[in-house]
Amino acid sequence: MDIIEADEDYGDAVLAGQRWEGRSFVRCDFTEADLRGLVTSGCSFTECTFDRADLGGSAHTATAFRSCRFDRAVLASASFRSCTLLGSTFVDCGLRGLALEETDLTLVGLSRALLRKASLRGLRLREANLEGADLRDADLRDADLTGARLRECRFEGADLRGARVGADGLVAADLRGARVDLATAVAFAAAHGLRVD
């Protein structure tokens, strides 16, 4: 049976290196908690706060972070495999070396995030807020960016082959220097009013 905890205060707690399985947290506060090297499997965090928490080197498998807030949190070298971050918001977070595999980033807030050279291949980023994000040299092959907010994103050197980008995104995004496939090039031209015969 899953352990369910609600409205608990873990602020400043030292939980580094722990292993959690099948635990559920609702509206819990992990502000400034030391979560370095934390390993979770099959856990869920709903509307939890991770402001200034250190999740460096943590590893998460089949874990859900739904509508959580990460403000100035450290996620360097953290890994998320088969997870969902649905509706979570990341503000001024340390994301260097972040690894995301088969993870759902639908409705995630990553405006102005530093994701240069990040591997986001095949990820679902539907309706994500990526305004002003640094995605230079990022691997976005086969990613689903349908409905994503892409205004002022930096895509120089990014690989968008096979990515799905809606017409609004193609108009708002500055794709100069990005690598795209023929289908995206045609869609980009059509979104900018060109006739492709």
C-alpha positions in Angstrom: 0.0 0.0 0.0 1.3 3.4 -0.9 2.4 5.8 1.8 0.4 9.1 1.4 1.6 12.3 3.0 -0.2 15.6 2.8 0.7 19.1 3.8 3.9 18.0 5.5 6.8 20.5 6.0 10.2 19.1 4.9 11.8 22.5 4.6 15.6 22.3 5.3 15.4 18.5 5.8 18.4 16.4 5.0 17.1 13.5 2.9 20.2 12.9 0.8 20.8 9.4 -0.6 17.4 8.0 0.5 15.4 5.5 -1.6 11.7 6.0 -1.9 9.3 3.6 -3.5 5.5 4.0 -3.9 5.2 7.1 -1.8 2.8 9.9 -2.5 3.2 13.5 -1.4 0.4 16.1 -1.7 1.1 19.8 -1.1 4.3 19.1 0.8 7.0 21.7 1.2 10.6 20.7 0.4 12.0 24.2 0.4 15.8 24.2 0.8 15.7 20.4 1.4 18.9 18.4 0.7 17.7 15.8 -1.7 21.0 15.1 -3.4 21.2 11.5 -4.7 17.6 10.8 -3.8 16.3 7.8 -5.7 12.5 7.5 -6.3 10.5 4.8 -8.0 6.7 4.9 -8.6 6.3 7.9 -6.4 4.0 10.9 -6.9 4.4 14.5 -5.8 1.3 16.7 -6.4 1.4 20.5 -5.9 4.6 20.2 -3.9 7.2 23.0 -3.5 10.9 22.5 -4.2 12.1 26.1 -3.9 15.9 26.2 -3.5 16.0 22.4 -2.9 19.1 20.5 -4.0 18.1 17.5 -6.2 21.6 17.2 -7.7 22.4 13.7 -8.8 18.9 12.4 -7.9 17.3 9.6 -10.0 13.6 9.2 -10.6 11.9 6.3 -12.4 8.1 6.2 -13.1 7.6 9.1 -10.7 5.1 11.9 -11.2 5.7 15.5 -10.3 2.3 17.1 -11.0 1.9 20.9 -10.7 5.0 21.2 -8.6 7.2 24.4 -8.3 11.0 24.4 -8.6 12.2 27.9 -7.9 16.0 28.2 -8.0 16.3 24.5 -7.3 19.4 22.5 -8.3 18.7 19.7 -10.7 22.3 19.3 -12.0 22.9 15.7 -13.2 19.4 14.6 -12.0 17.7 12.0 -14.2 14.0 11.4 -14.9 13.1 8.2 -16.7 9.5 7.3 -17.7 8.3 10.2 -15.5 5.8 13.0 -15.8 6.4 16.6 -14.9 2.9 17.7 -16.0 2.2 21.3 -15.2 5.3 21.8 -13.1 7.2 25.1 -13.2 11.0 25.6 -13.2 12.3 29.1 -12.5 16.1 29.9 -12.5 17.0 26.3 -11.9 20.4 24.7 -12.3 19.8 22.2 -15.1 23.3 21.3 -16.2 23.6 17.6 -17.1 19.8 17.0 -16.6 18.8 13.7 -18.2 15.2 13.2 -19.4 14.1 9.9 -21.0 10.6 9.0 -22.0 9.3 11.8 -19.8 6.2 13.9 -20.2 6.7 17.7 -20.0 3.2 18.7 -21.1 2.3 22.2 -19.8 5.6 22.5 -18.1 6.9 26.1 -17.4 10.5 26.4 -18.6 10.6 30.0 -19.6 14.2 31.3 -19.8 15.5 27.9 -18.9 19.1 27.1 -19.8 18.8 23.9 -21.8 21.8 24.3 -24.1 22.9 20.9 -25.5 20.1 19.2 -23.6 18.8 15.9 -25.0 15.0 16.3 -25.3 14.7 13.8 -28.1 11.2 12.3 -28.4 9.8 14.1 -25.4 6.3 15.4 -25.1 6.5 19.2 -24.6 2.9 19.9 -25.7 1.8 23.4 -24.6 5.0 23.9 -22.6 6.1 27.4 -21.9 9.6 27.7 -23.4 9.6 31.4 -24.0 13.1 32.8 -23.9 14.6 29.4 -23.3 18.2 28.7 -24.4 17.9 25.5 -26.6 21.0 26.1 -28.6 22.5 22.8 -29.8 19.7 20.9 -28.1 18.5 17.5 -29.5 14.8 17.9 -30.1 14.5 15.2 -32.7 10.9 13.7 -32.8 9.9 15.9 -29.9 6.2 17.0 -29.7 6.2 20.8 -29.4 2.5 21.2 -30.4 1.1 24.3 -28.8 4.4 25.1 -27.1 5.2 28.8 -26.5 8.4 29.4 -28.3 8.7 33.2 -28.5 12.4 34.4 -28.1 13.7 30.8 -27.9 17.3 30.3 -29.1 17.5 27.4 -31.5 20.9 27.9 -33.1 22.4 24.5 -33.8 19.4 22.7 -32.4 18.2 19.5 -34.2 14.5 19.7 -34.8 14.2 16.9 -37.4 11.0 15.0 -37.0 9.8 17.4 -34.3 6.1 18.4 -34.3 5.7 22.2 -34.1 2.4 24.0 -34.5 1.9 26.9 -36.9 1.9 29.4 -34.0 5.2 28.1 -32.8 6.7 28.2 -36.2 5.7 31.9 -36.5 6.8 32.9 -32.9 10.1 30.9 -32.9 13.4 32.1 -34.3 14.7 29.0 -36.0 17.7 30.6 -37.6 20.6 28.1 -37.5 18.4 25.2 -36.5 18.4 21.9 -38.4 15.0 20.8 -39.7 13.6 18.2 -42.0 11.8 19.0 -45.3 8.3 18.7 -43.7 9.1 21.3 -41.0 10.7 23.6 -43.7 7.5 23.5 -45.7 5.3 24.0 -42.7 7.6 27.0 -41.7 7.2 28.5 -45.1 3.4 28.1 -45.1 3.2 29.5 -41.6 4.9 32.6 -42.9 2.5 33.0 -45.8 4.6 31.6 -48.5 3.0 29.4 -51.2 4.7 26.1 -51.7 3.9 24.5 -55.0 
